Amino acid sequence: MEKTFILNGQEVKVQDFKHAHDTVSFSYQGQNYFYSLISRDGHEMILDEKNGRFKAAVSTLSKEGEAMVIAGGREGILSEASKKLKKGAAHAGGLKSPMPGKIFKILKPHDSDVKKGETILILEAMKMEHAIRADKDGKVKKIFFNVGELVQGGVVLAEVES
């Protein structure tokens, strides 16, 4: 089966794509690829291929259906061309990630009272810490990610209700 992905804005077509429980295989430009999942901890995983094992991480899907992928020291934004999420599925009125990164610290968990401008969580991106601050006085209604999880730019990280 041929499958089309979008990788860093470029359309990539792979042939013979198969995804079973803990394996993925496909052919690309005449070369065959096979990966086995060895272990997984949240979004981070260890994969096995014929040349050995390596670490990889995949973020939660953004509202556009994209995920940040880090493998072999390289980063990419990947989406399945046929499965973009509908914009209406995104949470409205939340505090969004300004860029792809990793949740570094949660300072105000669910049900915490916050004042406008108070830091709710810290996002680590591009070797810097970014404070995600309350946009109004209220209570933290929901934190959508856990410490250590990778997130895409533009996704809702937390919601505050008045």
Buried (B, 14 or more C-beta within 10 A) or exposed (E): EEBEBBEEEEEBEBEEBEEEEBEBBBEBEEEEBEBBBEEEEEBBBBBBEEEEEBEBBBBBBBBBBBBBBBBEEEEBBBBBEEEBBEEEEBBEEBBBBEBBBBBBEBBBEEEBEBEEEBBBBBBBBEEEEBEBBBBEEBBBBBBBBEEBBBBBBBBBBBBBEE
